Amino acid sequence: MKSIKLLLIGLAAAFALTGCGDSKDTPEPEGDGSVVGSWHLVSWSTLQSADVYLSFSEAGSFQLYQRLYKPEYVHLDGTYSYDKPTLSGRYSDNTSWGSASYRVSFNADGTRMTLTSTSSTSDVSVFVKAEIPSDIISGALEATPQSRAEDMPRFL
């Protein structure tokens, strides 16, 4: 009887320890967040040295401040639509985003947003809620119009 109790205790301990493994492969929870607000890029599978701030208004417009291949930020804007969980949009020059749309997911408290391209599941970007620094918004760190190329890469 005593050996059966010890066996059961051992099995219970083994099951408890199997639940303590590394959770890196666990998908991010799908919280019920909102895209409205300001976001800062913390991870992008396509480019490692990018710095991007993105702001979505309730009225359906967005502001994008990106520093991809130059030391200055470039400001882009346009409109978006968010039909949960799909986000799509167009720049103010009527150019579509690079991916037709993105699948949006949030962590449980809505402070972390993940965008996954619907045309390439390897194109994933992760943002956290953050205010856009005033020197970026004011244009103090923005590229001059002469330094902008028409075929400049765009984040979205």
Short mmCIF file of the C-alpha atoms (twelve columns), coordinates in Angstrom:
data_MODEL
# 
_entry.id   MODEL 
# 
loop_
_atom_site.group_PDB 
_atom_site.id 
_atom_site.type_symbol 
_atom_site.label_atom_id 
_atom_site.label_alt_id 
_atom_site.label_comp_id 
_atom_site.label_asym_id 
_atom_site.label_seq_id 
_atom_site.Cartn_x 
_atom_site.Cartn_y 
_atom_site.Cartn_z 
_atom_site.pdbx_PDB_model_num 
ATOM 1   C CA . MET A 1   0.000   0.000  0.000   1 
ATOM 2   C CA . LYS A 2   2.841   2.338  0.928   1 
ATOM 3   C CA . SER A 3   4.600   1.662  -2.408  1 
ATOM 4   C CA . ILE A 4   1.393   2.492  -4.331  1 
ATOM 5   C CA . LYS A 5   1.143   5.860  -2.514  1 
ATOM 6   C CA . LEU A 6   4.778   6.601  -3.337  1 
ATOM 7   C CA . LEU A 7   4.196   5.655  -6.976  1 
ATOM 8   C CA . LEU A 8   1.138   7.938  -7.186  1 
ATOM 9   C CA . ILE A 9   3.041   10.816 -5.567  1 
ATOM 10  C CA . GLY A 10  5.910   10.267 -8.027  1 
ATOM 11  C CA . LEU A 11  3.541   10.267 -10.998 1 
ATOM 12  C CA . ALA A 12  1.812   13.417 -9.752  1 
ATOM 13  C CA . ALA A 13  5.188   15.137 -9.391  1 
ATOM 14  C CA . ALA A 14  6.235   14.047 -12.889 1 
ATOM 15  C CA . PHE A 15  3.006   15.459 -14.415 1 
ATOM 16  C CA . ALA A 16  3.452   18.720 -12.498 1 
ATOM 17  C CA . LEU A 17  7.014   19.139 -13.782 1 
ATOM 18  C CA . THR A 18  6.043   18.567 -17.411 1 
ATOM 19  C CA . GLY A 19  3.913   21.717 -17.286 1 
ATOM 20  C CA . CYS A 20  6.920   23.855 -16.280 1 
ATOM 21  C CA . GLY A 21  8.718   23.728 -19.641 1 
ATOM 22  C CA . ASP A 22  9.761   26.613 -21.866 1 
ATOM 23  C CA . SER A 23  6.733   28.470 -23.243 1 
ATOM 24  C CA . LYS A 24  8.440   30.118 -26.254 1 
ATOM 25  C CA . ASP A 25  6.497   27.917 -28.664 1 
ATOM 26  C CA . THR A 26  3.164   28.823 -27.085 1 
ATOM 27  C CA . PRO A 27  1.186   31.161 -29.364 1 
ATOM 28  C CA . GLU A 28  0.376   34.623 -28.080 1 
ATOM 29  C CA . PRO A 29  -3.101  34.819 -26.515 1 
ATOM 30  C CA . GLU A 30  -5.714  36.495 -28.658 1 
ATOM 31  C CA . GLY A 31  -6.920  39.280 -26.410 1 
ATOM 32  C CA . ASP A 32  -9.705  41.591 -27.484 1 
ATOM 33  C CA . GLY A 33  -7.552  44.673 -28.079 1 
ATOM 34  C CA . SER A 34  -8.067  47.713 -30.240 1 
ATOM 35  C CA . VAL A 35  -5.702  49.031 -32.904 1 
ATOM 36  C CA . VAL A 36  -6.667  52.609 -31.981 1 
ATOM 37  C CA . GLY A 37  -3.773  54.391 -30.296 1 
ATOM 38  C CA . SER A 38  -0.026  54.738 -30.710 1 
ATOM 39  C CA . TRP A 39  2.304   51.787 -31.172 1 
ATOM 40  C CA . HIS A 40  6.058   51.215 -31.346 1 
ATOM 41  C CA . LEU A 41  7.645   48.393 -33.328 1 
ATOM 42  C CA . VAL A 42  9.657   45.984 -31.151 1 
ATOM 43  C CA . SER A 43  10.163  43.134 -33.619 1 
ATOM 44  C CA . TRP A 44  9.866   42.680 -37.380 1 
ATOM 45  C CA . SER A 45  10.784  39.483 -39.179 1 
ATOM 46  C CA . THR A 46  11.703  41.292 -42.400 1 
ATOM 47  C CA . LEU A 47  14.185  43.896 -41.158 1 
ATOM 48  C CA . GLN A 48  16.136  44.034 -37.924 1 
ATOM 49  C CA . SER A 49  17.250  47.686 -37.878 1 
ATOM 50  C CA . ALA A 50  13.892  49.382 -38.405 1 
ATOM 51  C CA . ASP A 51  12.346  51.890 -36.009 1 
ATOM 52  C CA . VAL A 52  8.646   52.419 -36.627 1 
ATOM 53  C CA . TYR A 53  5.902   54.283 -34.797 1 
ATOM 54  C CA . LEU A 54  2.324   53.815 -35.894 1 
ATOM 55  C CA . SER A 55  -0.820  55.588 -34.763 1 
ATOM 56  C CA . PHE A 56  -4.415  54.653 -35.597 1 
ATOM 57  C CA . SER A 57  -7.264  57.104 -35.012 1 
ATOM 58  C CA . GLU A 58  -10.864 56.182 -34.263 1 
ATOM 59  C CA . ALA A 59  -11.852 58.019 -37.463 1 
ATOM 60  C CA . GLY A 60  -10.002 55.489 -39.658 1 
ATOM 61  C CA . SER A 61  -6.777  57.352 -40.420 1 
ATOM 62  C CA . PHE A 62  -3.233  56.348 -39.577 1 
ATOM 63  C CA . GLN A 63  0.103   58.108 -39.117 1 
ATOM 64  C CA . LEU A 64  3.303   56.179 -39.759 1 
ATOM 65  C CA . TYR A 65  6.784   57.362 -38.773 1 
ATOM 66  C CA . GLN A 66  9.444   55.016 -40.075 1 
ATOM 67  C CA . ARG A 67  13.230  54.898 -40.086 1 
ATOM 68  C CA . LEU A 68  14.195  52.000 -42.321 1 
ATOM 69  C CA . TYR A 69  17.330  52.632 -44.378 1 
ATOM 70  C CA . LYS A 70  18.195  56.231 -43.500 1 
ATOM 71  C CA . PRO A 71  19.022  57.998 -40.234 1 
ATOM 72  C CA . GLU A 72  15.926  60.202 -40.537 1 
ATOM 73  C CA . TYR A 73  12.283  59.317 -40.006 1 
ATOM 74  C CA . VAL A 74  9.839   59.473 -42.884 1 
ATOM 75  C CA . HIS A 75  6.221   60.393 -42.163 1 
ATOM 76  C CA . LEU A 76  3.473   58.647 -44.131 1 
ATOM 77  C CA . ASP A 77  -0.268  58.681 -43.587 1 
ATOM 78  C CA . GLY A 78  -3.482  57.303 -44.988 1 
ATOM 79  C CA . THR A 79  -6.634  55.426 -44.094 1 
ATOM 80  C CA . TYR A 80  -7.269  51.980 -42.671 1 
ATOM 81  C CA . SER A 81  -10.101 49.593 -41.954 1 
ATOM 82  C CA . TYR A 82  -10.180 47.061 -39.165 1 
ATOM 83  C CA . ASP A 83  -12.681 44.237 -39.525 1 
ATOM 84  C CA . LYS A 84  -11.556 41.979 -36.661 1 
ATOM 85  C CA . PRO A 85  -9.126  40.330 -37.018 1 
ATOM 86  C CA . THR A 86  -8.186  41.826 -40.441 1 
ATOM 87  C CA . LEU A 87  -6.416  45.176 -40.849 1 
ATOM 88  C CA . SER A 88  -5.958  46.775 -44.272 1 
ATOM 89  C CA . GLY A 89  -5.249  50.234 -45.597 1 
ATOM 90  C CA . ARG A 90  -4.062  52.710 -48.191 1 
ATOM 91  C CA . TYR A 91  -1.526  55.498 -48.097 1 
ATOM 92  C CA . SER A 92  -2.668  59.057 -48.802 1 
ATOM 93  C CA . ASP A 93  -1.279  58.761 -52.365 1 
ATOM 94  C CA . ASN A 94  -3.846  55.917 -52.846 1 
ATOM 95  C CA . THR A 95  -1.151  53.208 -52.831 1 
ATOM 96  C CA . SER A 96  -2.195  50.002 -51.089 1 
ATOM 97  C CA . TRP A 97  -0.152  48.657 -48.219 1 
ATOM 98  C CA . GLY A 98  2.536   46.172 -49.271 1 
ATOM 99  C CA . SER A 99  0.462   43.294 -47.963 1 
ATOM 100 C CA . ALA A 100 -3.207  43.407 -48.902 1 
ATOM 101 C CA . SER A 101 -4.051  42.931 -45.245 1 
ATOM 102 C CA . TYR A 102 -2.751  41.802 -41.876 1 
ATOM 103 C CA . ARG A 103 -4.160  39.437 -39.281 1 
ATOM 104 C CA . VAL A 104 -4.128  41.225 -35.927 1 
ATOM 105 C CA . SER A 105 -3.772  39.575 -32.538 1 
ATOM 106 C CA . PHE A 106 -3.260  41.043 -29.096 1 
ATOM 107 C CA . ASN A 107 -1.925  39.858 -25.782 1 
ATOM 108 C CA . ALA A 108 -4.460  39.485 -22.968 1 
ATOM 109 C CA . ASP A 109 -4.284  43.112 -21.766 1 
ATOM 110 C CA . GLY A 110 -4.186  44.661 -25.274 1 
ATOM 111 C CA . THR A 111 -0.761  46.312 -24.877 1 
ATOM 112 C CA . ARG A 112 1.033   44.107 -27.398 1 
ATOM 113 C CA . MET A 113 -0.185  43.825 -30.997 1 
ATOM 114 C CA . THR A 114 1.059   41.314 -33.568 1 
ATOM 115 C CA . LEU A 115 0.505   41.879 -37.303 1 
ATOM 116 C CA . THR A 116 0.883   38.868 -39.586 1 
ATOM 117 C CA . SER A 117 0.716   39.441 -43.332 1 
ATOM 118 C CA . THR A 118 -2.090  37.500 -44.982 1 
ATOM 119 C CA . SER A 119 0.059   37.100 -48.101 1 
ATOM 120 C CA . SER A 120 3.168   35.817 -46.271 1 
ATOM 121 C CA . THR A 121 2.930   34.270 -42.812 1 
ATOM 122 C CA . SER A 122 6.685   34.817 -42.418 1 
ATOM 123 C CA . ASP A 123 6.115   38.621 -42.407 1 
ATOM 124 C CA . VAL A 124 5.323   39.258 -38.750 1 
ATOM 125 C CA . SER A 125 5.694   42.495 -36.804 1 
ATOM 126 C CA . VAL A 126 5.139   43.058 -33.114 1 
ATOM 127 C CA . PHE A 127 4.211   46.410 -31.557 1 
ATOM 128 C CA . VAL A 128 3.739   47.623 -28.011 1 
ATOM 129 C CA . LYS A 129 1.561   50.527 -26.874 1 
ATOM 130 C CA . ALA A 130 3.773   53.616 -26.697 1 
ATOM 131 C CA . GLU A 131 3.507   57.335 -27.219 1 
ATOM 132 C CA . ILE A 132 5.261   58.683 -30.299 1 
ATOM 133 C CA . PRO A 133 8.111   60.972 -29.187 1 
ATOM 134 C CA . SER A 134 7.354   64.651 -29.821 1 
ATOM 135 C CA . ASP A 135 10.607  65.248 -31.736 1 
ATOM 136 C CA . ILE A 136 9.507   62.610 -34.244 1 
ATOM 137 C CA . ILE A 137 5.979   64.034 -34.584 1 
ATOM 138 C CA . SER A 138 7.275   67.616 -34.919 1 
ATOM 139 C CA . GLY A 139 9.474   66.606 -37.842 1 
ATOM 140 C CA . ALA A 140 12.734  67.401 -36.071 1 
ATOM 141 C CA . LEU A 141 14.001  63.950 -37.019 1 
ATOM 142 C CA . GLU A 142 12.161  63.748 -40.351 1 
ATOM 143 C CA . ALA A 143 13.784  63.401 -43.760 1 
ATOM 144 C CA . THR A 144 13.752  66.428 -46.021 1 
ATOM 145 C CA . PRO A 145 11.491  66.226 -49.092 1 
ATOM 146 C CA . GLN A 146 14.600  66.100 -51.331 1 
ATOM 147 C CA . SER A 147 15.893  62.990 -49.569 1 
ATOM 148 C CA . ARG A 148 12.671  61.053 -50.124 1 
ATOM 149 C CA . ALA A 149 12.540  58.726 -53.098 1 
ATOM 150 C CA . GLU A 150 9.258   57.863 -54.777 1 
ATOM 151 C CA . ASP A 151 10.156  54.179 -54.636 1 
ATOM 152 C CA . MET A 152 11.135  54.362 -50.955 1 
ATOM 153 C CA . PRO A 153 10.317  51.146 -49.076 1 
ATOM 154 C CA . ARG A 154 7.295   51.402 -46.797 1 
ATOM 155 C CA . PHE A 155 6.741   49.509 -43.593 1 
ATOM 156 C CA . LEU A 156 3.168   48.407 -44.288 1 
# 
